[in-house]
């Protein structure tokens, strides 16, 4: 009994500290200092949540910029099953997926002679990446402009406005937020 009582007290205290108080503190701090991020970094349009800036969305209509491929299952961009494909560079399954995406890109814009950026034909490590590289956006500008009846300069200007630089000027690479760019395209079309 001498050993059981301190063990039970420690168990109850640690459960309260790590299972109740700490999560509550983290939640309160997040809600106070980072409210948008704590609520999922949702993008809202006309009072309705249309997606998150943290999770990719599937786009396949030629009038939209296409996201990176998703490696999640059972459906694409499933945030409940974030994972990479675990397929190596010699995987026939990966090569078939890359060929399929290349065929889709070429079919959507047969006159495009630019090299296809790798992020348009492969999935990210999480399978949920909401961004593409500026090169991947440039590759799609002509197709999107043609499908929407806009000038390439107008579409390129929207891409530039939705391109984020390196974090703190040194970390990562510049990226284009696909969902916010596509929402801006829709807004430009209604003007």
N, CA, C and O of each residue as an XYZ file, in Angstrom:
764
protein
N       0.815     -1.191      0.000
C       0.000      0.000      0.000
C       0.865      1.264      0.000
O       0.472      2.292     -0.552
N       2.040      1.181      0.621
C       2.918      2.346      0.686
C       3.360      2.783     -0.714
O       3.537      3.976     -0.961
N       3.536      1.838     -1.619
C       3.967      2.178     -2.975
C       2.782      2.473     -3.889
O       2.900      3.258     -4.830
N       1.666      1.858     -3.618
C       0.494      2.039     -4.478
C      -0.085      3.450     -4.358
O      -0.460      4.052     -5.364
N      -0.158      3.973     -3.150
C      -0.749      5.305     -2.941
C       0.034      6.388     -3.686
O      -0.590      7.158     -4.417
N       1.376      6.501     -3.548
C       2.106      7.529     -4.309
C       1.988      7.321     -5.827
O       1.952      8.290     -6.586
N       1.929      6.072     -6.258
C       1.786      5.794     -7.691
C       0.441      6.283     -8.199
O       0.369      6.882     -9.272
N      -0.625      6.039     -7.448
C      -1.954      6.506     -7.859
C      -2.039      8.029     -7.842
O      -2.629      8.626     -8.742
N      -1.463      8.654     -6.836
C      -1.464     10.124     -6.766
C      -0.682     10.704     -7.947
O      -1.120     11.673     -8.568
N       0.458     10.121     -8.252
C       1.254     10.574     -9.400
C       0.476     10.388    -10.695
O       0.483     11.259    -11.565
N      -0.188      9.257    -10.813
C      -0.982      8.975    -12.016
C      -2.090     10.018    -12.190
O      -2.268     10.553    -13.285
N      -2.825     10.306    -11.134
C      -3.916     11.284    -11.200
C      -3.367     12.678    -11.496
O      -3.921     13.387    -12.336
N      -2.299     13.079    -10.828
C      -1.715     14.402    -11.069
C      -1.194     14.546    -12.504
O      -1.438     15.558    -13.161
N      -0.484     13.540    -12.975
C       0.047     13.607    -14.344
C      -1.083     13.593    -15.372
O      -0.993     14.258    -16.404
N      -2.137     12.844    -15.093
C      -3.284     12.832    -15.998
C      -3.916     14.216    -16.058
O      -4.240     14.702    -17.142
N      -4.092     14.852    -14.912
C      -4.649     16.202    -14.888
C      -3.735     17.209    -15.576
O      -4.198     18.055    -16.341
N      -2.429     17.112    -15.301
C      -1.482     18.060    -15.901
C      -1.367     17.883    -17.412
O      -1.517     18.840    -18.170
N      -1.099     16.652    -17.840
C      -0.821     16.419    -19.261
C      -2.066     16.124    -20.089
O      -2.056     16.301    -21.307
N      -3.122     15.682    -19.446
C      -4.324     15.323    -20.199
C      -5.414     16.364    -20.157
O      -6.322     16.330    -20.986
N      -5.353     17.308    -19.198
C      -6.399     18.324    -19.069
C      -5.807     19.731    -19.105
O      -6.128     20.517    -19.996
N      -4.947     20.049    -18.143
C      -4.449     21.418    -18.021
C      -3.580     21.857    -19.201
O      -3.782     22.943    -19.745
N      -2.625     21.033    -19.596
C      -1.747     21.414    -20.703
C      -2.542     21.580    -22.010
O      -2.399     22.616    -22.661
N      -3.372     20.609    -22.422
C      -4.155     20.835    -23.651
C      -5.066     22.065    -23.557
O      -5.230     22.787    -24.541
N      -5.650     22.306    -22.397
C      -6.491     23.478    -22.217
C      -5.674     24.765    -22.372
O      -6.122     25.704    -23.030
N      -4.492     24.815    -21.779
C      -3.618     25.975    -21.894
C      -3.211     26.222    -23.348
O      -3.261     27.354    -23.829
N      -2.812     25.165    -24.036
C      -2.402     25.297    -25.438
C      -3.574     25.786    -26.288
O      -3.392     26.637    -27.159
N      -4.762     25.262    -26.047
C      -5.944     25.683    -26.798
C      -6.256     27.153    -26.559
O      -6.540     27.887    -27.505
N      -6.208     27.584    -25.315
C      -6.486     28.988    -24.988
C      -5.442     29.906    -25.627
O      -5.800     30.922    -26.223
N      -4.169     29.563    -25.511
C      -3.110     30.378    -26.108
C      -3.294     30.452    -27.627
O      -3.162     31.526    -28.214
N      -3.597     29.328    -28.259
C      -3.802     29.313    -29.710
C      -4.994     30.176    -30.106
O      -4.912     30.936    -31.071
N      -6.096     30.069    -29.378
C      -7.286     30.856    -29.699
C      -7.041     32.354    -29.519
O      -7.575     33.166    -30.275
N      -6.241     32.719    -28.528
C      -5.991     34.137    -28.254
C      -4.980     34.722    -29.230
O      -5.219     35.790    -29.793
N      -3.853     34.044    -29.440
C      -2.770     34.606    -30.232
C      -2.793     34.207    -31.708
O      -2.259     34.936    -32.544
N      -3.390     33.083    -32.039
C      -3.427     32.592    -33.421
C      -4.836     32.101    -33.770
O      -5.000     30.925    -34.095
N      -5.848     32.957    -33.714
C      -7.224     32.493    -33.881
C      -7.517     31.861    -35.246
O      -8.223     30.855    -35.312
N      -6.995     32.424    -36.325
C      -7.268     31.863    -37.654
C      -6.640     30.475    -37.802
O      -7.269     29.548    -38.313
N      -5.396     30.349    -37.349
C      -4.720     29.055    -37.445
C      -5.375     28.021    -36.536
O      -5.490     26.853    -36.906
N      -5.800     28.438    -35.362
C      -6.432     27.504    -34.426
C      -7.752     26.973    -34.959
O      -8.200     25.897    -34.565
N      -8.369     27.726    -35.852
C      -9.647     27.296    -36.432
C      -9.455     26.608    -37.777
O     -10.425     26.410    -38.508
N      -8.225     26.241    -38.115
C      -7.963     25.478    -39.332
C      -7.510     26.286    -40.521
O      -7.455     25.753    -41.629
N      -7.181     27.563    -40.338
C      -6.752     28.435    -41.436
C      -7.742     28.387    -42.595
O      -7.357     28.264    -43.757
N      -9.026     28.487    -42.254
C     -10.090     28.387    -43.254
C     -10.139     29.616    -44.144
O      -9.940     30.742    -43.686
N     -10.405     29.385    -45.422
C     -10.648     30.472    -46.357
C     -12.159     30.580    -46.513
O     -12.833     29.600    -46.830
N     -12.682     31.777    -46.287
C     -14.120     32.002    -46.308
C     -14.470     32.911    -47.468
O     -13.814     33.926    -47.704
N     -15.517     32.529    -48.191
C     -15.993     33.335    -49.310
C     -17.507     33.421    -49.204
O     -18.184     32.398    -49.111
N     -18.035     34.622    -49.218
C     -19.471     34.853    -49.076
C     -20.023     34.200    -47.814
O     -21.124     33.650    -47.822
N     -19.249     34.263    -46.726
C     -19.692     33.724    -45.449
C     -19.638     32.214    -45.341
O     -20.114     31.650    -44.356
N     -19.066     31.545    -46.336
C     -19.011     30.078    -46.347
C     -17.556     29.617    -46.445
O     -16.788     30.127    -47.260
N     -17.187     28.648    -45.606
C     -15.830     28.090    -45.681
C     -15.697     27.297    -46.977
O     -16.497     26.403    -47.254
N     -14.675     27.632    -47.768
C     -14.472     26.963    -49.050
C     -13.219     26.093    -49.069
O     -12.942     25.425    -50.066
N     -12.471     26.099    -47.989
C     -11.271     25.287    -47.916
C     -10.336     25.832    -46.859
O     -10.654     26.787    -46.150
N      -9.184     25.208    -46.769
C      -8.164     25.619    -45.812
C      -6.895     25.967    -46.577
O      -6.573     25.352    -47.594
N      -6.187     26.958    -46.070
C      -4.913     27.311    -46.711
C      -3.822     26.303    -46.380
O      -2.698     26.427    -46.866
N      -4.140     25.299    -45.554
C      -3.154     24.289    -45.159
C      -3.310     22.967    -45.897
O      -2.412     22.127    -45.852
N      -4.438     22.771    -46.575
C      -4.720     21.487    -47.216
C      -5.064     21.724    -48.677
O      -5.900     22.572    -48.991
N      -4.426     20.982    -49.569
C      -4.691     21.098    -50.995
C      -6.121     20.731    -51.340
O      -6.802     20.038    -50.584
N      -6.563     21.206    -52.491
C      -7.905     20.925    -52.995
C      -7.773     20.337    -54.393
O      -6.848     20.684    -55.127
N      -8.687     19.454    -54.763
C      -8.618     18.904    -56.125
C      -9.208     19.876    -57.152
O     -10.345     20.323    -57.006
N      -8.448     20.194    -58.169
C      -8.916     21.006    -59.294
C      -8.537     20.272    -60.572
O      -7.387     19.864    -60.730
N      -9.492     20.098    -61.491
C      -9.154     19.481    -62.765
C      -9.777     20.204    -63.952
O      -9.560     19.812    -65.098
N     -10.543     21.248    -63.691
C     -11.134     22.053    -64.753
C     -10.023     22.915    -65.364
O      -9.236     23.502    -64.621
N      -9.939     23.007    -66.697
C      -8.874     23.798    -67.328
C      -8.867     25.270    -66.933
O      -7.837     25.930    -67.078
N      -9.987     25.809    -66.437
C     -10.020     27.223    -66.068
C      -9.406     27.489    -64.694
O      -9.333     28.636    -64.254
N      -8.964     26.424    -64.016
C      -8.335     26.560    -62.704
C      -6.878     26.109    -62.757
O      -6.494     25.293    -63.595
N      -6.079     26.654    -61.848
C      -4.731     26.141    -61.649
C      -4.863     24.806    -60.926
O      -5.635     24.673    -59.977
N      -4.109     23.835    -61.381
C      -4.177     22.504    -60.786
C      -3.169     22.394    -59.659
O      -2.057     22.915    -59.740
N      -3.578     21.708    -58.611
C      -2.735     21.511    -57.432
C      -1.739     20.395    -57.667
O      -1.736     19.739    -58.709
N      -0.903     20.199    -56.681
C      -0.050     19.009    -56.661
C      -0.916     17.789    -56.520
O      -2.022     17.867    -55.985
N      -0.433     16.670    -56.989
C      -1.163     15.417    -56.802
C      -1.257     15.080    -55.323
O      -0.416     15.498    -54.528
N      -2.266     14.336    -54.965
C      -2.431     13.902    -53.586
C      -2.119     12.414    -53.490
O      -2.472     11.632    -54.373
N      -1.455     12.038    -52.410
C      -1.132     10.625    -52.189
C      -2.039      9.999    -51.145
O      -1.811      8.862    -50.733
N      -3.072     10.730    -50.706
C      -3.934     10.199    -49.644
C      -5.000      9.278    -50.205
O      -5.318      9.317    -51.394
N      -5.541      8.455    -49.335
C      -6.615      7.557    -49.741
C      -7.652      7.511    -48.625
O      -7.305      7.885    -47.505
N      -8.830      7.107    -48.825
C      -9.384      6.572    -50.069
C      -9.717      7.634    -51.104
O      -9.923      7.294    -52.269
N      -9.778      8.918    -50.725
C      -9.998      9.973    -51.705
C      -8.843     10.970    -51.630
O      -8.148     11.041    -50.617
N      -8.637     11.738    -52.700
C      -7.546     12.716    -52.703
C      -7.749     13.815    -51.662
O      -8.883     14.171    -51.342
N      -6.660     14.343    -51.142
C      -6.646     15.457    -50.194
C      -7.445     15.145    -48.933
O      -8.103     16.018    -48.367
N      -7.376     13.901    -48.509
C      -8.059     13.447    -47.298
C      -7.151     13.733    -46.108
O      -6.173     13.022    -45.878
N      -7.482     14.779    -45.353
C      -6.610     15.181    -44.254
C      -6.573     14.166    -43.121
O      -5.681     14.224    -42.275
N      -7.509     13.250    -43.088
C      -7.509     12.216    -42.052
C      -6.486     11.119    -42.337
O      -6.182     10.314    -41.457
N      -5.954     11.081    -43.554
C      -4.970     10.040    -43.872
C      -3.760     10.624    -44.579
O      -3.350     10.134    -45.632
N      -3.202     11.649    -44.010
C      -2.033     12.285    -44.583
C      -0.861     11.313    -44.633
O      -0.484     10.717    -43.624
N      -0.299     11.168    -45.815
C       0.870     10.304    -45.961
C       1.436     10.454    -47.357
O       0.749     10.880    -48.285
N       2.675     10.105    -47.485
C       3.280     10.032    -48.800
C       2.904      8.713    -49.451
O       2.266      7.863    -48.831
N       3.299      8.549    -50.689
C       2.932      7.325    -51.406
C       3.850      6.160    -51.073
O       3.492      5.005    -51.303
N       5.032      6.449    -50.534
C       6.053      5.437    -50.260
C       6.476      4.698    -51.521
O       6.909      3.548    -51.453
N       6.356      5.349    -52.659
C       6.782      4.751    -53.919
C       8.124      5.351    -54.315
O       8.287      6.570    -54.368
N       9.075      4.476    -54.589
C      10.399      4.927    -54.969
C      10.475      5.300    -56.432
O       9.514      5.074    -57.167
N      11.582      5.863    -56.880
C      11.712      6.323    -58.259
C      11.652      5.202    -59.298
O      11.464      5.473    -60.484
N      11.808      3.962    -58.875
C      11.722      2.842    -59.814
C      10.362      2.146    -59.771
O      10.169      1.126    -60.432
N       9.429      2.680    -59.009
C       8.107      2.086    -58.868
C       7.298      2.248    -60.154
O       7.152      3.355    -60.673
N       6.775      1.132    -60.659
C       5.921      1.188    -61.853
C       4.645      1.966    -61.579
O       4.140      2.660    -62.461
N       4.119      1.859    -60.365
C       2.903      2.593    -59.999
C       3.158      4.097    -60.051
O       2.336      4.848    -60.576
N       4.292      4.539    -59.509
C       4.637      5.950    -59.544
C       4.842      6.414    -60.985
O       4.349      7.473    -61.373
N       5.557      5.636    -61.766
C       5.798      6.018    -63.165
C       4.491      6.111    -63.948
O       4.330      7.001    -64.783
N       3.561      5.199    -63.686
C       2.251      5.247    -64.352
C       1.483      6.506    -63.951
O       0.846      7.138    -64.794
N       1.541      6.874    -62.667
C       0.853      8.084    -62.194
C       1.465      9.329    -62.833
O       0.742     10.238    -63.242
N       2.786      9.370    -62.919
C       3.466     10.511    -63.538
C       3.104     10.600    -65.017
O       2.816     11.687    -65.517
N       3.115      9.472    -65.718
C       2.743      9.472    -67.138
C       1.292      9.934    -67.323
O       0.987     10.692    -68.244
N       0.411      9.473    -66.445
C      -0.992      9.879    -66.524
C      -1.147     11.376    -66.332
O      -1.906     12.014    -67.061
N      -0.444     11.946    -65.370
C      -0.535     13.386    -65.130
C       0.087     14.162    -66.287
O      -0.438     15.201    -66.686
N       1.213     13.662    -66.835
C       1.812     14.316    -68.001
C       0.840     14.320    -69.177
O       0.694     15.333    -69.862
N       0.180     13.197    -69.410
C      -0.800     13.108    -70.496
C      -1.945     14.103    -70.276
O      -2.387     14.760    -71.219
N      -2.423     14.213    -69.035
C      -3.519     15.144    -68.727
C      -3.073     16.588    -68.947
O      -3.833     17.395    -69.481
N      -1.853     16.917    -68.542
C      -1.342     18.274    -68.735
C      -1.187     18.598    -70.216
O      -1.544     19.689    -70.659
N      -0.657     17.652    -70.974
C      -0.476     17.867    -72.419
C      -1.821     17.959    -73.134
O      -1.978     18.768    -74.049
N      -2.795     17.139    -72.730
C      -4.121     17.178    -73.349
C      -4.829     18.501    -73.054
O      -5.553     19.018    -73.905
N      -4.627     19.042    -71.870
C      -5.279     20.292    -71.488
C      -4.663     21.498    -72.184
O      -5.336     22.512    -72.370
N      -3.396     21.403    -72.572
C      -2.707     22.521    -73.216
C      -1.670     21.969    -74.199
O      -0.470     22.005    -73.924
N      -2.141     21.452    -75.356
C      -1.222     20.771    -76.282
C      -0.145     21.667    -76.890
O       0.871     21.159    -77.364
N      -0.339     22.980    -76.888
C       0.659     23.870    -77.492
C       1.736     24.296    -76.503
O       2.690     24.969    -76.895
N       1.612     23.928    -75.250
C       2.583     24.334    -74.234
C       3.893     23.585    -74.444
O       3.919     22.355    -74.452
N       4.973     24.329    -74.613
C       6.289     23.715    -74.842
C       7.219     23.863    -73.637
O       8.373     23.439    -73.686
N       6.718     24.463    -72.561
C       7.545     24.617    -71.360
C       7.802     23.250    -70.734
O       6.971     22.351    -70.862
N       8.935     23.081    -70.062
C       9.157     21.824    -69.348
C       8.163     21.715    -68.186
O       7.874     22.704    -67.513
N       7.651     20.517    -67.962
C       6.676     20.300    -66.898
C       7.406     20.244    -65.562
O       8.277     19.396    -65.368
N       7.060     21.142    -64.638
C       7.699     21.116    -63.314
C       7.335     19.838    -62.559
O       6.215     19.339    -62.669
N       8.273     19.328    -61.809
C       8.098     18.048    -61.127
C       6.931     18.079    -60.144
O       6.289     17.052    -59.920
N       6.645     19.250    -59.550
C       5.561     19.273    -58.564
C       4.180     19.167    -59.200
O       3.194     19.020    -58.479
N       4.077     19.235    -60.516
C       2.787     19.006    -61.175
C       2.539     17.532    -61.472
O       1.429     17.151    -61.842
N       3.564     16.706    -61.312
C       3.389     15.284    -61.637
C       3.693     14.352    -60.462
O       3.616     13.131    -60.604
N       4.037     14.917    -59.310
C       4.320     14.098    -58.135
C       3.573     14.654    -56.922
O       3.191     15.824    -56.900
N       3.373     13.816    -55.931
C       2.733     14.235    -54.684
C       3.796     14.717    -53.703
O       4.974     14.379    -53.821
N       3.357     15.508    -52.742
C       4.270     15.961    -51.689
C       4.406     14.871    -50.635
O       3.724     13.848    -50.707
N       5.260     15.078    -49.680
C       5.476     14.103    -48.618
C       4.224     13.834    -47.800
O       4.004     12.709    -47.353
N       3.408     14.853    -47.603
C       2.176     14.668    -46.818
C       1.001     14.247    -47.685
O       0.015     13.711    -47.180
N       1.099     14.486    -48.981
C      -0.014     14.199    -49.874
C      -1.090     15.258    -49.817
O      -2.146     15.091    -50.426
N      -0.848     16.358    -49.090
C      -1.864     17.395    -48.883
C      -1.392     18.790    -49.246
O      -2.093     19.760    -48.955
N      -0.248     18.927    -49.861
C       0.360     20.229    -50.090
C      -0.587     21.178    -50.820
O      -1.063     20.848    -51.906
N      -0.873     22.363    -50.243
C      -1.775     23.317    -50.884
C      -1.072     24.266    -51.859
O      -1.713     25.142    -52.440
N       0.226     24.098    -52.038
C       1.009     25.030    -52.835
C       1.634     24.346    -54.043
O       1.844     23.134    -54.067
N       1.920     25.165    -55.036
C       2.741     24.733    -56.162
C       3.876     25.734    -56.298
O       3.831     26.822    -55.723
N       4.875     25.364    -57.048
C       6.004     26.269    -57.274
C       5.594     27.352    -58.267
O       4.654     27.161    -59.039
N       6.293     28.489    -58.253
C       6.026     29.503    -59.277
C       6.198     28.951    -60.694
O       5.486     29.367    -61.608
N       7.137     28.018    -60.885
C       7.320     27.413    -62.209
C       6.083     26.610    -62.613
O       5.682     26.634    -63.777
N       5.477     25.899    -61.658
C       4.263     25.131    -61.951
C       3.102     26.062    -62.284
O       2.262     25.737    -63.123
N       3.058     27.206    -61.635
C       2.012     28.189    -61.955
C       2.250     28.768    -63.347
O       1.316     28.880    -64.141
N       3.510     29.141    -63.648
C       3.826     29.684    -64.978
C       3.456     28.686    -66.074
O       2.961     29.073    -67.133
N       3.696     27.410    -65.815
C       3.367     26.382    -66.802
C       1.875     26.404    -67.138
O       1.498     26.087    -68.266
N       1.034     26.766    -66.194
C      -0.418     26.696    -66.376
C      -1.064     28.014    -66.800
O      -2.252     28.035    -67.121
N      -0.312     29.108    -66.809
C      -0.877     30.434    -67.078
C      -1.602     30.481    -68.424
O      -2.735     30.958    -68.486
N      -0.989     30.009    -69.481
C      -1.597     30.099    -70.819
C      -2.916     29.332    -70.877
O      -3.892     29.829    -71.438
N      -2.958     28.139    -70.310
C      -4.184     27.326    -70.321
C      -5.306     28.028    -69.577
O      -6.431     28.109    -70.071
N      -5.001     28.536    -68.386
C      -6.019     29.191    -67.564
C      -6.500     30.470    -68.238
O      -7.700     30.742    -68.262
N      -5.582     31.253    -68.784
C      -5.953     32.503    -69.454
C      -6.872     32.223    -70.637
O      -7.873     32.912    -70.832
N      -6.531     31.223    -71.413
C      -7.343     30.870    -72.584
C      -8.725     30.380    -72.147
O      -9.733     30.792    -72.721
N      -8.783     29.519    -71.154
C     -10.056     28.964    -70.698
C     -10.970     30.032    -70.113
O     -12.192     29.903    -70.173
N     -10.390     31.081    -69.550
C     -11.186     32.142    -68.920
C     -11.371     33.366    -69.809
O     -12.109     34.286    -69.457
N     -10.704     33.378    -70.952
C     -10.807     34.537    -71.824
C     -10.114     35.767    -71.264
O     -10.527     36.896    -71.528
N      -9.062     35.546    -70.491
C      -8.283     36.635    -69.899
C      -6.930     36.710    -70.584
O      -6.489     35.751    -71.219
N      -6.276     37.859    -70.451
C      -4.925     37.963    -70.996
C      -3.964     37.208    -70.087
O      -4.198     37.078    -68.886
N      -2.888     36.717    -70.674
C      -1.877     36.026    -69.878
C      -1.261     36.976    -68.850
O      -0.893     36.546    -67.757
N      -1.146     38.252    -69.186
C      -0.587     39.232    -68.251
C      -1.490     39.379    -67.022
O      -0.995     39.509    -65.902
N      -2.796     39.361    -67.223
C      -3.729     39.460    -66.099
C      -3.595     38.253    -65.184
O      -3.538     38.387    -63.961
N      -3.547     37.083    -65.786
C      -3.424     35.859    -64.986
C      -2.075     35.812    -64.293
O      -1.991     35.409    -63.133
N      -1.022     36.216    -64.982
C       0.311     36.245    -64.371
C       0.347     37.227    -63.203
O       1.024     36.973    -62.206
N      -0.368     38.338    -63.312
C      -0.451     39.294    -62.212
C      -1.120     38.680    -60.989
O      -0.690     38.916    -59.860
N      -2.175     37.889    -61.209
C      -2.833     37.197    -60.090
C      -1.890     36.172    -59.461
O      -1.853     36.019    -58.240
N      -1.139     35.483    -60.292
C      -0.158     34.520    -59.766
C       0.855     35.245    -58.888
O       1.186     34.779    -57.798
N       1.345     36.381    -59.364
C       2.334     37.143    -58.587
C       1.764     37.584    -57.244
O       2.469     37.553    -56.235
N       0.492     37.996    -57.218
C      -0.129     38.422    -55.956
C      -0.347     37.272    -54.983
O      -0.458     37.497    -53.778
N      -0.409     36.037    -55.489
C      -0.651     34.879    -54.619
C       0.594     34.014    -54.444
O       0.512     32.857    -54.029
N       1.745     34.597    -54.769
C       3.022     33.922    -54.552
C       3.608     34.429    -53.243
O       3.739     35.634    -53.024
N       3.956     33.489    -52.383
C       4.591     33.841    -51.103
C       6.071     33.542    -51.201
O       6.478     32.510    -51.734
N       6.869     34.457    -50.682
C       8.317     34.266    -50.678
C       8.750     33.299    -49.584
O       7.926     32.669    -48.921
N      10.030     33.203    -49.420
C      10.595     32.346    -48.377
C      10.165     32.835    -47.004
O      10.050     34.039    -46.774
N       9.931     31.903    -46.097
C       9.564     32.268    -44.736
C      10.747     32.976    -44.089
O      11.871     32.473    -44.112
N      10.490     34.137    -43.517
C      11.501     34.989    -42.899
C      12.638     35.328    -43.873
O      13.735     35.695    -43.453
N      12.366     35.202    -45.158
C      13.337     35.551    -46.174
C      14.422     34.529    -46.417
O      15.251     34.720    -47.308
N      14.447     33.431    -45.642
C      15.534     32.458    -45.794
C      15.073     31.004    -45.842
O      15.778     30.161    -46.397
N      13.911     30.689    -45.277
C      13.488     29.289    -45.174
C      12.552     28.893    -46.307
O      11.627     29.631    -46.647
N      12.797     27.729    -46.885
C      11.921     27.194    -47.917
C      12.106     27.876    -49.249
O      13.070     28.607    -49.474
N      11.158     27.618    -50.122
C      11.159     28.180    -51.466
C       9.883     28.992    -51.665
O       8.904     28.780    -50.950
N       9.876     29.913    -52.617
C       8.632     30.626    -52.913
C       7.560     29.632    -53.378
O       7.861     28.660    -54.072
N       6.307     29.890    -52.987
C       5.198     29.009    -53.349
C       3.989     29.830    -53.771
O       3.862     31.005    -53.429
N       3.110     29.187    -54.516
C       1.853     29.802    -54.945
C       0.722     29.051    -54.253
O       0.637     27.825    -54.337
N      -0.143     29.793    -53.570
C      -1.299     29.215    -52.880
C      -2.390     28.974    -53.920
O      -3.013     29.924    -54.395
N      -2.624     27.719    -54.276
C      -3.519     27.366    -55.377
C      -4.968     27.740    -55.085
O      -5.639     28.313    -55.943
N      -5.457     27.427    -53.894
C      -6.861     27.700    -53.588
C      -7.149     29.198    -53.614
O      -8.128     29.619    -54.230
N      -6.325     30.010    -52.963
C      -6.592     31.449    -52.963
C      -6.439     32.042    -54.360
O      -7.154     32.981    -54.710
N      -5.523     31.511    -55.159
C      -5.368     31.964    -56.545
C      -6.619     31.646    -57.352
O      -7.111     32.496    -58.094
N      -7.136     30.430    -57.214
C      -8.342     30.054    -57.947
C      -9.562     30.855    -57.496
O     -10.419     31.195    -58.312
N      -9.642     31.154    -56.208
C     -10.732     32.001    -55.715
C     -10.620     33.412    -56.310
O     -11.629     34.021    -56.664
N      -9.400     33.920    -56.415
C      -9.186     35.246    -57.016
C      -9.563     35.231    -58.493
O     -10.113     36.209    -59.000
N      -9.277     34.143    -59.182
C      -9.681     34.023    -60.591
C     -11.200     34.063    -60.720
O     -11.734     34.730    -61.606
N     -11.892     33.351    -59.837
C     -13.356     33.361    -59.865
C     -13.885     34.767    -59.593
O     -14.843     35.204    -60.230
N     -13.267     35.472    -58.651
C     -13.694     36.834    -58.319
C     -13.434     37.771    -59.504
O     -14.243     38.657    -59.778
N     -12.313     37.581    -60.205
C     -11.990     38.416    -61.350
C     -12.976     38.163    -62.494
O     -13.297     39.075    -63.255
N     -13.450     36.930    -62.610
C     -14.390     36.587    -63.682
C     -15.759     37.204    -63.456
O     -16.497     37.445    -64.412
N     -16.108     37.461    -62.197
C     -17.434     38.032    -61.907
C     -17.453     39.547    -62.009
O     -18.521     40.156    -61.945
N     -16.294     40.162    -62.167
C     -16.235     41.632    -62.268
C     -16.564     42.089    -63.660
O     -16.564     43.290    -63.931
